[in-house]
Structures are given as structure tokens and as C-alpha cells.
């Protein structure tokens, strides 16, 4: 996960990751983040359809 976290530190980066079995077997966790609050907002706007469809 550290490699994924480092990607967000570069200005302008944003992404959604889907993780399974992080804390509990069968659990699905969505991580939506960006390099700052504005990129996080953009990541949310771009990714929310994918979260809803799952």
C-alpha cells in the first residue's frame, strides 16, 4: 500500500483503488483519494459511478 500512497503525493494525482479482505474476509474497501482536497473531489466525481455499480 505504501507504493499506492506515494502516488498521491505527486501534485495532480487522483485514483480509486478497490481492496478486498483488508480487515475481514469478504470485505470490499474503496479508497478514493487525490494529492489534495480538490483532486480528491475530482476522484470522487469520476469514481462514484463505479462504486454504486458494485
ROPARO-415450 format. One record per residue (C-alpha): residue number from 1; x, y, z. Coordinates in Angstrom, 1 decimal. Each point is the difference from the previous one (the first is absolute). Layout:
<site><k>NUM</k><x>X</x><y>Y</y><z>Z</z></site>
...
//
This chain:
<site><k>1</k><x>0.0</x><y>0.0</y><z>0.0</z></site>
<site><k>2</k><x>2.9</x><y>2.4</y><z>0.5</z></site>
<site><k>3</k><x>0.7</x><y>0.1</y><z>-3.7</z></site>
<site><k>4</k><x>-3.7</x><y>0.9</y><z>-0.6</z></site>
<site><k>5</k><x>0.2</x><y>2.7</y><z>2.7</z></site>
<site><k>6</k><x>3.1</x><y>1.5</y><z>-1.5</z></site>
<site><k>7</k><x>-1.8</x><y>0.5</y><z>-3.4</z></site>
<site><k>8</k><x>-2.4</x><y>2.4</y><z>1.7</z></site>
<site><k>9</k><x>2.8</x><y>2.2</y><z>1.3</z></site>
<site><k>10</k><x>0.8</x><y>1.3</y><z>-3.6</z></site>
<site><k>11</k><x>-2.0</x><y>3.1</y><z>-0.8</z></site>
<site><k>12</k><x>-3.0</x><y>-0.7</y><z>-2.2</z></site>
<site><k>13</k><x>-0.3</x><y>-3.7</y><z>0.6</z></site>
<site><k>14</k><x>-3.3</x><y>-1.7</y><z>0.9</z></site>
<site><k>15</k><x>-1.3</x><y>-3.5</y><z>-0.1</z></site>
<site><k>16</k><x>-2.4</x><y>-2.6</y><z>1.4</z></site>
<site><k>17</k><x>1.2</x><y>-3.3</y><z>1.3</z></site>
<site><k>18</k><x>-2.1</x><y>-3.0</y><z>0.8</z></site>
<site><k>19</k><x>1.4</x><y>-2.2</y><z>2.8</z></site>
<site><k>20</k><x>-1.4</x><y>-3.3</y><z>1.2</z></site>
<site><k>21</k><x>0.5</x><y>-1.8</y><z>3.2</z></site>
<site><k>22</k><x>1.8</x><y>2.9</y><z>1.7</z></site>
<site><k>23</k><x>-1.3</x><y>-0.5</y><z>3.5</z></site>
<site><k>24</k><x>-2.6</x><y>-2.8</y><z>-0.4</z></site>
<site><k>25</k><x>-0.4</x><y>-2.8</y><z>-2.5</z></site>
<site><k>26</k><x>-2.5</x><y>1.0</y><z>-2.8</z></site>
<site><k>27</k><x>0.2</x><y>3.7</y><z>0.8</z></site>
<site><k>28</k><x>0.3</x><y>2.5</y><z>-2.8</z></site>
<site><k>29</k><x>1.6</x><y>3.4</y><z>0.7</z></site>
<site><k>30</k><x>0.0</x><y>2.9</y><z>-2.5</z></site>
<site><k>31</k><x>2.8</x><y>2.5</y><z>0.4</z></site>
<site><k>32</k><x>-0.6</x><y>3.2</y><z>-1.9</z></site>
<site><k>33</k><x>2.7</x><y>2.6</y><z>0.4</z></site>
<site><k>34</k><x>2.0</x><y>2.8</y><z>-1.6</z></site>
<site><k>35</k><x>3.1</x><y>2.0</y><z>0.6</z></site>
<site><k>36</k><x>-2.1</x><y>2.8</y><z>1.6</z></site>
<site><k>37</k><x>-3.6</x><y>0.6</y><z>0.9</z></site>
<site><k>38</k><x>-0.8</x><y>1.2</y><z>-3.6</z></site>
<site><k>39</k><x>1.4</x><y>-3.1</y><z>-1.6</z></site>
<site><k>40</k><x>-1.8</x><y>-2.2</y><z>2.6</z></site>
<site><k>41</k><x>-3.2</x><y>1.7</y><z>-1.0</z></site>
<site><k>42</k><x>0.7</x><y>-0.6</y><z>-3.7</z></site>
<site><k>43</k><x>0.9</x><y>-3.6</y><z>0.7</z></site>
<site><k>44</k><x>-3.4</x><y>-0.4</y><z>1.8</z></site>
<site><k>45</k><x>-1.9</x><y>1.6</y><z>-2.9</z></site>
<site><k>46</k><x>1.8</x><y>-2.3</y><z>-2.5</z></site>
<site><k>47</k><x>-0.3</x><y>-3.2</y><z>2.1</z></site>
<site><k>48</k><x>-3.4</x><y>0.1</y><z>1.7</z></site>
<site><k>49</k><x>-1.8</x><y>-1.7</y><z>-2.8</z></site>
<site><k>50</k><x>2.4</x><y>-3.0</y><z>0.3</z></site>
<site><k>51</k><x>-0.6</x><y>-0.2</y><z>3.7</z></site>
<site><k>52</k><x>-3.8</x><y>0.1</y><z>-0.4</z></site>
<site><k>53</k><x>0.0</x><y>-2.7</y><z>-2.7</z></site>
<site><k>54</k><x>2.0</x><y>-2.4</y><z>2.2</z></site>
//
